[in-house]
Amino acid sequence: MAERYATPLPQLTEEVAVLAARVDGHLRREGTDQEVCPTRIIETSGYGKLLEQISGTRTAGQARAAQAVNTQLIETYWQVGRHIVEFEQAGNLRAEYGKALLSQLAADLGVRHGKGFNRSNLIYMRMFYLRYPISAMPSHLLSWSHYLELLKLDDDLERGFYEKQAIAERWSVAELKR
């Protein structure tokens, strides 16, 4: 065992030099003394453009994914409102029963799905359906938070005006609140 590690120092130095030359050869263009440094390749080969293209593609993909989620969320909440209204109309519910219905739904949906289905949100989903009938489907350019603010406006013309402004001017929810 001791013989295995008893290589004389000059021989080790020579082996290290050979390995170093091999590594060095990989960092030089074959047959020349010109170095091939990865950072130099990156700087001269349009790497920055590639990096920007990939970053731009990712950012655009994220924006499209967020828009798709928002679109689905708005459609889902509109459908939830429709289900509630149709259930109420089918049973000719009285106001007291309607209050109990939303409270019970909030409790049961909260157990099944967690956050998002409290009584207040169910009231807004119901209102969303009533104020945006199928002929006046809501825009997918606004978020649910935008619609929560718009639903607080009782006047249809006023709500329509602010909705159009929020879309045209790309208002945030905070800007819409003002």
Wavefront OBJ file of the C-alpha trace (Angstrom):
o trace
v 0.000 0.000 0.000
v 2.810 2.390 0.877
v 4.414 1.729 -2.510
v 1.291 2.998 -4.246
v 1.718 6.483 -2.797
v 5.494 6.547 -2.965
v 5.697 8.276 -6.360
v 8.746 10.523 -6.457
v 8.006 14.245 -6.414
v 9.577 14.997 -9.813
v 7.324 12.403 -11.454
v 4.203 13.898 -9.803
v 5.232 17.357 -10.895
v 5.626 16.105 -14.453
v 2.160 14.428 -14.369
v 0.598 17.621 -13.034
v 2.308 19.598 -15.801
v 0.915 17.203 -18.442
v -2.610 17.542 -17.004
v -2.235 21.316 -16.846
v -1.174 21.351 -20.500
v -4.247 19.314 -21.443
v -6.539 21.710 -19.583
v -4.691 24.663 -21.080
v -5.162 23.126 -24.518
v -8.903 23.134 -23.992
v -8.733 26.834 -23.251
v -6.827 27.617 -26.470
v -7.956 27.340 -30.060
v -6.471 24.211 -31.525
v -3.152 24.831 -33.243
v -2.860 28.478 -32.046
v -1.879 30.389 -28.975
v -5.199 32.283 -29.035
v -7.119 31.753 -25.794
v -10.710 30.588 -25.866
v -12.104 32.238 -22.767
v -15.816 31.565 -22.173
v -16.470 35.193 -21.191
v -14.844 36.426 -24.393
v -16.986 34.071 -26.451
v -20.041 35.337 -24.634
v -19.106 38.991 -25.155
v -18.428 38.660 -28.862
v -21.102 36.231 -29.961
v -24.331 38.124 -29.252
v -24.783 36.551 -25.836
v -26.363 39.724 -24.475
v -28.976 39.604 -27.222
v -29.675 35.939 -26.447
v -30.039 36.748 -22.755
v -32.483 39.572 -23.542
v -34.503 37.357 -25.904
v -34.867 34.621 -23.299
v -35.721 37.100 -20.551
v -38.261 38.817 -22.795
v -39.848 35.512 -23.724
v -40.132 34.508 -20.075
v -41.597 37.875 -19.058
v -44.139 37.762 -21.894
v -45.063 34.187 -20.960
v -45.581 35.178 -17.350
v -47.820 38.074 -18.407
v -49.889 35.795 -20.674
v -50.199 33.205 -17.910
v -51.349 35.852 -15.414
v -53.867 37.159 -17.962
v -55.169 33.631 -18.582
v -55.585 33.047 -14.845
v -57.350 36.395 -14.474
v -59.660 35.621 -17.379
v -60.595 32.266 -15.889
v -61.106 33.760 -12.430
v -63.492 36.409 -13.763
v -65.438 33.832 -15.772
v -65.591 31.520 -12.759
v -66.888 34.226 -10.424
v -69.475 35.286 -13.015
v -70.626 31.641 -13.260
v -70.790 31.334 -9.454
v -73.000 34.423 -9.397
v -75.204 32.919 -12.124
v -75.604 29.666 -10.164
v -76.657 31.569 -7.049
v -79.164 33.780 -8.900
v -80.668 30.859 -10.822
v -81.017 28.857 -7.603
v -82.695 31.793 -5.888
v -85.076 32.400 -8.802
v -86.002 28.747 -9.168
v -87.094 28.586 -5.549
v -88.628 32.067 -5.383
v -86.594 32.644 -2.249
v -87.569 35.264 0.246
v -84.968 37.791 1.364
v -84.446 36.130 4.765
v -83.804 32.794 3.140
v -81.422 34.450 0.654
v -79.293 35.751 3.517
v -79.216 32.313 5.088
v -78.372 30.757 1.707
v -75.279 32.921 1.234
v -74.123 32.327 4.801
v -74.526 28.581 4.417
v -72.814 28.567 1.029
v -69.923 30.597 2.456
v -69.461 28.104 5.284
v -69.681 25.023 3.050
v -67.542 26.410 0.208
v -64.992 27.673 2.726
v -64.608 24.136 4.064
v -64.270 22.694 0.546
v -62.128 25.362 -1.087
v -60.632 27.563 1.613
v -60.373 31.311 1.127
v -62.293 33.268 -1.466
v -65.822 32.138 -0.723
v -66.796 34.214 2.274
v -70.284 35.693 2.399
v -69.088 39.097 1.214
v -67.408 37.629 -1.875
v -70.486 35.558 -2.679
v -72.590 38.732 -2.508
v -70.187 40.391 -4.965
v -70.213 37.347 -7.284
v -74.005 37.410 -7.305
v -73.980 41.157 -7.968
v -71.347 40.648 -10.684
v -73.660 38.320 -12.564
v -76.649 40.637 -12.163
v -74.793 43.773 -13.285
v -72.955 42.118 -16.157
v -75.482 39.968 -18.025
v -74.260 37.722 -20.840
v -74.862 40.515 -23.370
v -72.530 42.797 -21.383
v -69.837 40.302 -20.435
v -67.093 41.815 -18.326
v -63.770 42.677 -19.888
v -60.899 40.336 -19.237
v -58.557 43.303 -19.242
v -59.592 44.124 -15.684
v -58.955 42.033 -12.603
v -61.465 40.807 -10.063
v -60.190 43.538 -7.735
v -61.123 46.142 -10.359
v -64.611 44.672 -10.586
v -65.008 44.701 -6.812
v -64.488 48.468 -6.939
v -66.786 48.919 -9.947
v -69.552 46.873 -8.327
v -69.714 49.424 -5.526
v -71.168 51.888 -8.064
v -74.942 51.568 -8.332
v -75.318 53.718 -11.450
v -74.832 51.640 -14.614
v -73.643 54.631 -16.682
v -71.115 55.685 -14.063
v -69.852 52.117 -13.666
v -69.589 51.751 -17.464
v -67.669 55.017 -17.732
v -65.131 54.036 -15.084
v -64.791 50.545 -16.529
v -63.970 51.965 -19.983
v -61.534 54.484 -18.494
v -59.791 51.806 -16.421
v -59.330 49.676 -19.543
v -58.253 52.522 -21.841
v -55.863 54.087 -19.327
v -54.742 50.753 -17.823
v -55.586 51.963 -14.339
v -54.427 50.023 -11.323
v -57.002 49.266 -8.649
v -55.603 52.135 -6.555
v -56.070 54.545 -9.487
v -59.620 53.309 -9.987
v -60.416 53.881 -6.309
v -59.481 57.559 -6.632
l 1 2 3 4 5 6 7 8 9 10 11 12 13 14 15 16 17 18 19 20 21 22 23 24 25 26 27 28 29 30 31 32 33 34 35 36 37 38 39 40 41 42 43 44 45 46 47 48 49 50 51 52 53 54 55 56 57 58 59 60 61 62 63 64 65 66 67 68 69 70 71 72 73 74 75 76 77 78 79 80 81 82 83 84 85 86 87 88 89 90 91 92 93 94 95 96 97 98 99 100 101 102 103 104 105 106 107 108 109 110 111 112 113 114 115 116 117 118 119 120 121 122 123 124 125 126 127 128 129 130 131 132 133 134 135 136 137 138 139 140 141 142 143 144 145 146 147 148 149 150 151 152 153 154 155 156 157 158 159 160 161 162 163 164 165 166 167 168 169 170 171 172 173 174 175 176 177 178
